[in-house]
Amino acid sequence: MGNREQLRDSLQKDSLQRKDGFWHSKAYHRFFEGYSEISVPNPNGKGTVIKRVYTGDYYRQDLTKGQRILLRVLYMVLFLCVCYLFVSNAMLPLPSNSTWYVTITQAITIPFLFWITIVLLSYLPAAHDMTINEYRSSSRALKKATLGAAVSMGTVALVTMVFIILNQANGSLVELPSVLKYLAGGLLAFLLNRIENKVNYIIIPSQNKPPIENVEIR
């Protein structure tokens, strides 16, 4: 079985058992997925408290420490370039930037850039061995966010090109560099996505023992 199939099967295995255990919201179960928990009496004698132990699989990048650092530096450089290419074009006083079908695609791109920012805040300081939730909120989220940014920036380039074609009589060829920059930004976002897709993650079973009379969150 390949590494990618292993990752998928591991995550599916955990998801299938998610209904076991104490009832909580879906967000709670996703955050504490892979943990075993037990309700124990409160030390002060009033009520109970929940004791948790992580017993799920850990996810580790198959990279050396130096490679992990270089990868994160590369991601930051690529992302900053994507942001620069987008913002420096969207803020120019060009006719296309006040055309409704161009501004709509620009507006769609902004949430993806914010999403990548949030994901990198989790990805960059991530532990060597990540829990299920940490893996999902870093690597898996990064793949989705960068793909979304790549597609949306490519769309901005496309509709800006449509604007140029429709307004050739007004000398809109001056906007051609914007098309190339949007396209370059989309390609860099896609490159970031491809690199993360190539990173191998090793699945490491937890050695932690579940608490006595545990009920496992899945």
C-alpha positions as CSV (number, residue, x, y, z in Angstrom):
1,M,0.0,0.0,0.0
2,G,1.4,3.4,-0.9
3,N,1.9,6.2,1.6
4,R,-1.0,8.3,0.3
5,E,-3.4,5.3,0.6
6,Q,-2.1,4.6,4.1
7,L,-2.8,8.2,5.2
8,R,-6.3,8.1,3.7
9,D,-7.1,4.7,5.3
10,S,-5.8,5.9,8.7
11,L,-8.0,9.0,8.6
12,Q,-11.0,7.0,7.4
13,K,-10.5,4.5,10.2
14,D,-10.6,7.2,12.8
15,S,-13.7,8.8,11.3
16,L,-15.7,5.6,11.2
17,Q,-15.4,5.3,15.0
18,R,-16.2,9.0,15.7
19,K,-19.7,8.1,17.1
20,D,-18.2,6.3,20.0
21,G,-17.8,8.1,23.3
22,F,-19.3,11.1,25.0
23,W,-21.7,13.2,23.0
24,H,-20.2,16.5,21.9
25,S,-20.4,18.8,18.9
26,K,-18.9,17.9,15.6
27,A,-16.2,20.6,16.0
28,Y,-15.3,19.2,19.4
29,H,-14.9,15.7,18.0
30,R,-12.8,16.9,15.2
31,F,-10.5,18.9,17.6
32,F,-10.1,16.0,20.0
33,E,-10.1,13.2,17.4
34,G,-7.8,10.4,18.3
35,Y,-8.0,11.1,22.0
36,S,-9.4,8.6,24.6
37,E,-11.2,10.2,27.5
38,I,-12.8,9.3,30.8
39,S,-14.9,11.3,33.2
40,V,-13.3,11.2,36.7
41,P,-14.5,12.8,40.0
42,N,-13.3,16.4,40.5
43,P,-10.6,16.6,43.2
44,N,-12.7,19.1,45.1
45,G,-15.5,16.5,45.2
46,K,-17.9,18.6,43.1
47,G,-18.9,17.1,39.8
48,T,-16.5,15.4,37.3
49,V,-13.6,16.4,35.0
50,I,-12.6,14.8,31.7
51,K,-9.2,13.2,31.5
52,R,-7.8,12.8,28.0
53,V,-4.9,10.8,26.5
54,Y,-4.0,10.9,22.8
55,T,-4.1,7.3,21.5
56,G,-4.5,7.9,17.8
57,D,-1.9,7.8,15.1
58,Y,0.8,10.5,14.8
59,Y,1.8,12.0,11.4
60,R,5.4,12.8,10.8
61,Q,7.0,14.4,7.8
62,D,9.6,12.1,6.3
63,L,12.2,14.9,6.3
64,T,15.3,15.8,8.3
65,K,15.2,18.8,10.6
66,G,17.1,20.9,8.0
67,Q,14.7,19.9,5.2
68,R,11.7,20.8,7.4
69,I,13.2,24.2,8.1
70,L,14.0,24.8,4.4
71,L,10.5,23.7,3.4
72,R,8.9,26.2,5.7
73,V,11.1,29.0,4.5
74,L,10.3,28.1,0.9
75,Y,6.5,28.1,1.7
76,M,6.8,31.5,3.2
77,V,8.7,32.9,0.2
78,L,6.3,31.5,-2.3
79,F,3.3,32.7,-0.3
80,L,4.7,36.3,0.1
81,C,5.3,36.3,-3.7
82,V,1.7,35.3,-4.3
83,C,0.4,38.0,-2.0
84,Y,2.7,40.6,-3.6
85,L,1.6,39.7,-7.1
86,F,-2.0,39.9,-6.2
87,V,-2.1,43.0,-4.0
88,S,0.3,45.0,-6.2
89,N,-2.1,44.4,-9.2
90,A,-5.4,44.7,-7.5
91,M,-4.5,48.1,-6.0
92,L,-3.4,49.7,-9.4
93,P,-5.7,52.4,-10.7
94,L,-6.6,50.4,-13.8
95,P,-10.0,50.3,-15.5
96,S,-10.2,46.6,-15.1
97,N,-10.0,46.9,-11.3
98,S,-13.3,48.8,-11.3
99,T,-15.1,46.4,-13.6
100,W,-17.6,44.2,-11.8
101,Y,-16.6,40.8,-13.2
102,V,-13.0,41.4,-12.4
103,T,-13.6,42.7,-8.9
104,I,-15.8,39.7,-8.1
105,T,-13.0,37.3,-8.9
106,Q,-10.6,39.4,-7.0
107,A,-12.9,39.3,-4.0
108,I,-13.1,35.5,-4.2
109,T,-9.3,35.3,-4.1
110,I,-8.9,37.2,-0.9
111,P,-10.5,34.6,1.5
112,F,-8.2,31.9,0.0
113,L,-5.1,34.1,0.8
114,F,-6.4,34.7,4.3
115,W,-7.0,30.9,4.7
116,I,-3.4,30.2,3.6
117,T,-2.2,32.8,6.2
118,I,-4.2,31.0,9.0
119,V,-3.0,27.6,7.9
120,L,0.7,28.6,7.8
121,L,0.3,29.8,11.4
122,S,-0.5,26.2,12.3
123,Y,1.9,24.6,9.8
124,L,5.1,26.6,10.5
125,P,5.3,25.7,14.3
126,A,3.8,22.3,14.0
127,A,5.3,19.6,16.1
128,H,7.5,16.9,14.6
129,D,4.8,14.3,15.4
130,M,1.3,15.7,14.7
131,T,-2.0,14.5,16.0
132,I,-4.9,13.9,13.6
133,N,-6.3,17.4,14.1
134,E,-2.9,19.0,13.7
135,Y,-2.3,17.1,10.5
136,R,-5.7,18.1,9.1
137,S,-5.3,21.8,10.1
138,S,-1.8,22.1,8.6
139,S,-1.0,19.8,5.7
140,R,-4.5,18.9,4.4
141,A,-5.8,22.5,4.9
142,L,-2.7,23.9,3.1
143,K,-3.4,21.7,0.1
144,K,-7.0,22.9,-0.2
145,A,-6.2,26.6,0.5
146,T,-3.4,26.8,-2.1
147,L,-5.4,25.0,-4.7
148,G,-8.3,27.4,-4.2
149,A,-5.9,30.4,-4.4
150,A,-4.3,29.0,-7.6
151,V,-7.7,28.5,-9.3
152,S,-9.1,31.9,-8.2
153,M,-6.0,33.8,-9.3
154,G,-6.0,32.0,-12.6
155,T,-9.6,33.1,-13.0
156,V,-8.7,36.7,-12.2
157,A,-6.1,36.5,-15.0
158,L,-8.7,35.0,-17.4
159,V,-11.4,37.6,-16.8
160,T,-8.8,40.5,-17.0
161,M,-7.8,39.1,-20.4
162,V,-11.5,39.1,-21.4
163,F,-11.6,42.8,-20.3
164,I,-8.6,43.6,-22.5
165,I,-10.2,41.8,-25.5
166,L,-13.5,43.7,-25.0
167,N,-11.8,47.1,-24.6
168,Q,-9.0,47.0,-27.1
169,A,-10.1,50.3,-28.6
170,N,-9.5,52.0,-25.3
171,G,-5.8,51.1,-25.2
172,S,-6.3,48.4,-22.5
173,L,-3.1,46.5,-23.6
174,V,-1.4,48.5,-20.8
175,E,-3.2,46.0,-18.5
176,L,-1.5,43.0,-20.1
177,P,1.3,42.9,-17.4
178,S,-1.4,42.5,-14.8
179,V,-2.7,39.4,-16.5
180,L,0.8,37.9,-16.5
181,K,1.3,38.7,-12.8
182,Y,-2.0,37.2,-11.8
183,L,-1.1,34.1,-13.8
184,A,2.3,34.0,-12.2
185,G,0.7,34.3,-8.7
186,G,-1.7,31.4,-9.5
187,L,1.2,29.2,-10.7
188,L,3.2,29.9,-7.6
189,A,0.2,29.0,-5.4
190,F,-0.2,25.8,-7.5
191,L,3.5,25.1,-7.0
192,L,3.1,25.4,-3.3
193,N,0.2,22.9,-3.5
194,R,2.3,20.4,-5.6
195,I,5.2,20.6,-3.2
196,E,3.1,19.8,-0.2
197,N,1.4,16.9,-2.1
198,K,4.9,15.4,-2.7
199,V,5.8,15.5,1.0
200,N,5.8,12.0,2.5
201,Y,4.1,11.6,5.9
202,I,4.9,8.6,8.1
203,I,2.1,7.1,10.2
204,I,3.3,6.3,13.7
205,P,0.9,4.5,16.1
206,S,0.7,6.2,19.5
207,Q,2.4,4.3,22.4
208,N,0.1,6.0,25.0
209,K,-2.1,3.8,27.0
210,P,-5.8,4.8,27.2
211,P,-7.2,5.7,30.6
212,I,-8.9,3.0,32.6
213,E,-12.6,2.5,31.6
214,N,-11.9,4.8,28.7
215,V,-14.3,5.9,26.1
216,E,-12.5,6.9,22.9
217,I,-13.4,10.0,20.9
218,R,-13.3,9.4,17.2
